[in-house]
Amino acid sequence: MPIYEYYCKACDKKFETLIRGGETAACPECGTQDVRRLLSACGFVSKGEGGQTMNTSAGSACGGCSSTSCSSCGI
């Protein structure tokens, strides 16, 4: 059962929720189902070239920089 991130169009809030089967997400703040599922950044730690540790769990940016595009660091 995956946990998804959503954005509520009615109250402008981001939230996470567990979705089972054919359930529909509802905003915990205002209760509306007028929500949009967001693309979540997966978090993992990888051993790169030479044994360097690269952590990609820092939101949408790479763990070692402030860029929002992984093409800037080559991951």
C-alpha positions as a LaTeX table, in Angstrom:
\begin{tabular}{lrrr}
\hline
Residue & $x$ (\AA) & $y$ (\AA) & $z$ (\AA) \\
\hline
Met1 & 0.00 & 0.00 & 0.00 \\
Pro2 & 1.80 & 3.11 & $-1.19$ \\
Ile3 & 1.94 & 6.48 & 0.46 \\
Tyr4 & 1.40 & 9.26 & $-2.06$ \\
Glu5 & 1.99 & 13.01 & $-1.89$ \\
Tyr6 & $-0.87$ & 15.29 & $-2.93$ \\
Tyr7 & $-1.55$ & 18.98 & $-3.45$ \\
Cys8 & $-4.97$ & 20.36 & $-2.51$ \\
Lys9 & $-6.24$ & 22.83 & $-5.09$ \\
Ala10 & $-8.86$ & 24.23 & $-2.70$ \\
Cys11 & $-6.69$ & 25.16 & 0.31 \\
Asp12 & $-3.19$ & 25.14 & $-1.26$ \\
Lys13 & $-1.79$ & 22.48 & 1.13 \\
Lys14 & 0.57 & 19.56 & 0.46 \\
Phe15 & $-0.04$ & 16.29 & 2.28 \\
Glu16 & 0.79 & 12.58 & 2.24 \\
Thr17 & $-1.71$ & 9.77 & 2.57 \\
Leu18 & $-1.90$ & 6.00 & 2.37 \\
Ile19 & $-4.08$ & 4.87 & $-0.54$ \\
Arg20 & $-5.56$ & 1.38 & $-0.66$ \\
Gly21 & $-7.06$ & $-0.18$ & $-3.76$ \\
Gly22 & $-9.53$ & 2.11 & $-5.49$ \\
Glu23 & $-9.68$ & 4.72 & $-2.72$ \\
Thr24 & $-9.68$ & 8.41 & $-3.61$ \\
Ala25 & $-7.53$ & 10.87 & $-1.67$ \\
Ala26 & $-9.14$ & 13.68 & 0.31 \\
Cys27 & $-7.42$ & 16.69 & 1.86 \\
Pro28 & $-7.09$ & 16.33 & 5.65 \\
Glu29 & $-7.38$ & 20.14 & 6.06 \\
Cys30 & $-10.59$ & 20.91 & 4.16 \\
Gly31 & $-11.93$ & 17.47 & 3.14 \\
Thr32 & $-12.15$ & 18.14 & $-0.60$ \\
Gln33 & $-11.22$ & 15.49 & $-3.14$ \\
Asp34 & $-10.08$ & 18.17 & $-5.60$ \\
Val35 & $-6.45$ & 17.13 & $-5.18$ \\
Arg36 & $-3.56$ & 16.45 & $-7.55$ \\
Arg37 & $-1.04$ & 13.67 & $-6.97$ \\
Leu38 & 2.54 & 14.92 & $-6.94$ \\
Leu39 & 5.62 & 13.22 & $-8.29$ \\
Ser40 & 7.47 & 12.17 & $-5.16$ \\
Ala41 & 11.24 & 12.11 & $-4.93$ \\
Cys42 & 12.41 & 8.66 & $-3.94$ \\
Gly43 & 15.06 & 8.50 & $-1.29$ \\
Phe44 & 17.98 & 6.12 & $-1.47$ \\
Val45 & 21.67 & 6.00 & $-0.73$ \\
Ser46 & 23.98 & 4.81 & $-3.48$ \\
Lys47 & 27.69 & 4.08 & $-3.54$ \\
Gly48 & 29.07 & 6.01 & $-6.47$ \\
Glu49 & 32.36 & 5.81 & $-8.28$ \\
Gly50 & 35.25 & 5.44 & $-5.84$ \\
Gly51 & 32.94 & 4.56 & $-2.93$ \\
Gln52 & 31.43 & 8.04 & $-2.62$ \\
Thr53 & 28.06 & 8.05 & $-0.92$ \\
Met54 & 25.32 & 9.90 & $-2.77$ \\
Asn55 & 22.10 & 10.53 & $-0.85$ \\
Thr56 & 19.14 & 11.54 & $-3.02$ \\
Ser57 & 16.56 & 11.84 & $-0.26$ \\
Ala58 & 16.80 & 15.63 & 0.11 \\
Gly59 & 13.54 & 16.55 & $-1.61$ \\
Ser60 & 13.74 & 17.28 & $-5.31$ \\
Ala61 & 17.35 & 18.43 & $-5.16$ \\
Cys62 & 20.42 & 16.27 & $-4.84$ \\
Gly63 & 21.72 & 15.77 & $-1.30$ \\
Gly64 & 25.04 & 17.50 & $-1.98$ \\
Cys65 & 23.91 & 20.61 & $-3.87$ \\
Ser66 & 21.14 & 23.16 & $-4.12$ \\
Ser67 & 20.22 & 22.46 & $-7.75$ \\
Thr68 & 16.78 & 21.15 & $-8.64$ \\
Ser69 & 18.03 & 19.33 & $-11.71$ \\
Cys70 & 20.05 & 16.13 & $-11.47$ \\
Ser71 & 21.68 & 16.89 & $-14.81$ \\
Ser72 & 23.84 & 19.47 & $-13.01$ \\
Cys73 & 25.64 & 16.83 & $-10.91$ \\
Gly74 & 25.46 & 13.87 & $-13.27$ \\
Ile75 & 23.37 & 11.53 & $-11.14$ \\
\hline
\end{tabular}
